[in-house]
Amino acid sequence: MVVNKSSNAIHPNDVDEESAVFSSASHSEKVLEKTNFDESRKPFASIKFCIIILISVIVLISVLFLSAIWMSSLLPSNFNLSLTERDSEFNEIVNSVKKILLDVTHGADTMRAQIRFLLDFENYDQIEKIVYQTYLSEQRANSDLVVTIYVGKNSGTNLGIYNSGTDVSILNCTQDHQIFYKCDPDLEKYETCQRGNVPDIIQDPLDVDYIIETCNEHPEKLTFTRGFVDVTTENLDTFYSLVYCFSFTARSAQDTIKFDYFQGFDITVASASDFLINKTKIIDGSKSFIFEVAQNYLVAIDNRDTKTAVLDDNGNVARKTASNIEDTRINSIYNVIVDFAKGDIKSNIACNTPKTFDHMTDYVSIYRLCLNTNIDWMFVLSIPKWNYMGSVIIGIVSSLLGALIIVSVSISLSVLVSIKIVKPFNNLIEQFEAVSHMDLENVNVQPSTFSEVRTLQKHFLEMTNTIKMYRAFLPPHLLAQLDQKGMGSSEENGTKPNELQSISSSFKSNSQVKESFRTNHTENSSKGSKYSSIKADMFSLFLEKKKVSISNIMIDNFSKVLNSIHSPHDTIHMLTDFFDQITTICRTHGGLLGSFENDSITISFNTTSAQSKHQEKAVVATRMILEKLSSIKEKKWLSSNNRFAKKIDKHLIDDLEIRAAICLQECVCGNVGTNDSKNYTLISNAKSNLETMLRRAREFDLKLVSSHSIQKAIESQYHTRFVGYVKMIEDQNYSSVVEYSESLHINGIEDHSKMEKIFEIGDSTQGNADEWMYELEEQEKKQKWKTYNNACLMYFESDYSNALLLFQQYFDHQLLNGRNDKLAANMIELCQSKCDISLEDQ
C-alpha cells in the first residue's frame, strides 16, 4: 500500500517499537556474519538455468517416452494391417473376376434354359430378338465385358449381336462372310435391334473350328473354349467363348459331330484387361496380369498399349505369353513364379489357393483359379513393398524430426519463459540492493505480468514507504550513521558511493510511487490495497442519462405453442434458431441484447458505447432479424423433416408471427451493484411502451412498428405509414407501476402518459442500380403506400371525406391483390365516424 504521510498519526508506542528494531539489528548482523553469501553469480546455479534445463529435460523425456510407446504399439499392428490390406486388395481382384465369370456363366445358363425348349433354332427373327435382349441384360450386369452373344448350327454358321467398342451390330456369320447390320445406338429404347436390311460391313468368314472342337468334347455342358485370335478385327482381338452345345438327336460314339446347335458368349482380352486396369489403378506401382496355366497365353494385362497378339513375318498370328511379352517386369515376375513352382506350375501350385512371396522390392501374390467351366487361369499381382512399409518409415522419420523440432522449440520457449520470469526478480534484486544501502529515493520497480511477482512488488513498495516514514522520525545522527554504514558497504563491494546516484530515480516521492504503480486506496478497508491499471470507466460503478434506441422482438402466439406441447423442452430447437439469428445480428450491429421474457426480447443501441445514427442501426438490425426469422419459419420450422415440426401441429407453427416495435427513449443506464458484483441496467419505461406498440401491431397484423421519433430519423431511408395514436409513458417516469387514465386528474393524481403517433416501417427507399430490368416493378412496390399516406395527410388536416375516399380506394386495391389491410379498414372507420360527427354538428 502506498501510504500518505498526512493521513497517518504517530502512536506513543512507536518509540518502543523503534528501540526493538535497533536492538534486533545487532542480531541480524550476527546472522550475516555467520552466513556466507557469495555474491558472485554462478550461471549454473541460477533460476533461469534451472528452468531451461528442467523444461528441456521434461520435454525430451516425454517425447522419447511417447515415441517409444507409439512405435512399440503401432508398428507391429501397422505391419500386420499392411499385410492384411495387401491380401485384401489381391483377394478383391480375384473375387471380382471370379464373380464376373460366374455372372457370365449364370447369364449363359439362363439363356440356355430359356431357348432349349422355346426357341425355334431355324427362326432367325426369334434368335435375333433373344440375343438382343440377352445382350442388354449382360450390359446392365457387366458393362462391356461380354462383346458377342450368338446362336449357331453344327455347320459353323451363327447369328448374334456384336459390340465393336464403337457400334453394336447384328452379326450373321455364314460359310463365306461375316455380315454386320448396325443397330440404333439407343439400345434401351427398343425391344429389338433397329437396323436396315442392307449390310453395313461385310468381312471374310471367321474360323469357328475352336467352337466345333469344344462342343464335340463337352456337349450339353457350359464350357469356355481355348483362346483364339480374330484376324478380322482391327486390333487382332483375342476371344474366350463360353459355349453350350445342344444335342437333340441321338448319336453313336462313332459320330464325329456330337451336337446340333450351340450358343456362345464372347469376352475379349481387351475387355478383361480394362477390368483389371480399373481394379489396380488405385494401387501405386503395381503390376498385374492373368495367364492360362496350360499354355501360358495372357488372358489380361494392366497395360492397354502392350499387344497380346501380333502377326509374324509370314502373316501368321502369334499369341504372347508371360515369358515373351514385351514387358520386362512381367517376364521377371513370371520367371520367379516358375522358380517358385519348381518349373511345373500346373503340378506344384494348387487350385484356388492364394500364395505370396517376395521378389526383390515387390510382394508377389498369385492365385490359380480353377472352375468347372474349363477355366484354369493364374492371377498375378505384384506390389512394391514401399506401398506398405513407406508409411511406417515416413512415420518414424517424421516422428524423429518432430521430436527434434519439439525439443528445439521447447528449449527456445524455456529460454524466453525463464527470461520473462527472472527479469522482475533481477529488478527486485537491484532494488533490494539499493534499499540495503538506504538509497530509498532511487527505487524503480518495473511492473510484472505475474501475479505472485506483483504481490511481492506491492509489499516491497509498502515496505519501502514504511521505511521512509520511519526514517522521518529517526534522529539525524542515527540517519547519518546508517548512511555512512551503507556507503562503507558499497565501497566494500567495489561500488563507489556516488555511483549509487546514477540509478534511475523515478521514485522521488510517494506520489511518484503511486504514479508508477497504480493503486486504488480505500480508507478503512480491511482488504488492504487493490492494484489496477484500469481507469474509472465502464468497469466502474456509474449511472448516466442518454438517448437509447430500443427494439422489442416478440414471437406472437408462442403461448399457444407452449400450452399445446407435452414438454416445454420441445421448443428448444426453435428458440435456438431464434437466438442464433438475433445474437449474430446484434453482434454485427453493436446492439445490447436483453433477457428473454415470456415471448419477447429487447435489443438496445447506444448504451454501453456511443453509436452514431443508432436509430437507423436499430431499424436495420430489426428488419434483418424479421427477414431471417421469417425465412427460417418457412424453410425450417414448417419443414416435415424438422424435429420441432414433428412434435407440434403444423397450424400452430404457421400461426407464429414475429413482430417487432422500436422506440427512442431517454434512459438512465450504467453499472449498479457493488465493486465485486456489477450489473449493467437500463432504467426506463421503454418495455411498457414497446408492449403497447406491439399490442397495436398485433391488432392490425403488422410486422414492424416504431415510435414517431424513430420514424422521423429514418423516414428518408424507409417507407413508413401512420398506424395510430397510443398512450405512452413519458421518458422521465421510471416507476414500475404507472397509472394513467382519464380519471387521474379528477382524483388529483398526476398523469405521466402522453399520446404519440406510431408508424409501420416498410421497404427501403434505396433502389438497386443493377436491377434496371425490374425498374417498373420496383417503382410500383415502393409506391404501395403513397395513396395511404396521402389519405393520412388529409386526415390530419381534418379533410375526412376526401381522406375516406382515398382510404377506401387504397383498401379496395389491396383487396384486389388478395390482402385484407386491417389498418386501412380501421382508418376508414375513423374517417366515417369523424364524418358522422361533422354531420351531426352541422
Beta strands, then each sheet from edge to edge (+ up, - down):
strand 1: 146-153
strand 2: 158-163
strand 3: 168-173
strand 4: 178-182
strand 5: 201-203
strand 6: 223-224
strand 7: 228-229
strand 8: 238-246
strand 9: 261-268
strand 10: 287-292
strand 11: 298-301
strand 12: 309-311
strand 13: 317-319
strand 14: 354-359
strand 15: 362-371
strand 16: 375-384
strand 17: 519-520
strand 18: 530-531
strand 19: 542-556
strand 20: 592-597
strand 21: 600-605
strand 22: 657-673
strand 23: 678-683
strand 24: 704-707
strand 25: 718-729
strand 26: 753-764
sheet 1: 5+ 4- 3+ 2- 1+ 9- 8+ 6-
sheet 2: 5+ 4- 3+ 2- 1+ 9- 8+ 7-
sheet 3: 11+ 10- 16+ 15- 14+
sheet 4: 12+ 13-
sheet 5: 17+ 18-
sheet 6: 20+ 21- 19+ 22- 23+
sheet 7: 20+ 21- 19+ 22- 24- 26+ 25-
end
